[in-house]
Amino acid sequence: MTFDMSNPRHVEALALFSAQPDRSRSEFIINCILQAEQESRLEAVIRKSVSEALEGIRFVERKPLPEKEAALTDNISDLPGALLSMMDI
């Protein structure tokens, strides 16, 4: 196995590899490979599941509300009386 010391990813990988005890380095590499493969498979399953769940769903672009309706109430006294009474103000 060789590392390209001009590649920051390789430098980081070598540092992690070198930090392992000599007896554990093979197991470290095996675990990394298997974990990467497992994550890749899991991502594929999730992507497929989401695609299937969204199949047939139609998305409609919402038009923005007119400026008058979109404005938030700045003053609590602007709220309808029924709403104010529910808030016990």
Steps between C-alpha positions, in 0.01 A plus 500: 500500500637842409398850595527813286643756741389787272137397551358631831258205522789254476697692761202486738444131429866422566484687831196295607661179381830578676315574824383137513705247695706282262292190576171681430582665168366219280179486701471880477520488119252212482255685723533817292438315174200310635351811661537699176327221307222474758443878486492487120239223504295680765505821296380308193213344700398838641510668159289220349251515788460876476462483122231233532322695774495815286390315187170632375503805725434816308665818615321825433672835518327722751438856395601761756216662694410857411703744710193598705431138606865413549571782746534383859311672778731749662258614767312257727198729486472414129403142591129407487318526834423127513868418467595753765248351744640150438845633590366646828659839439 
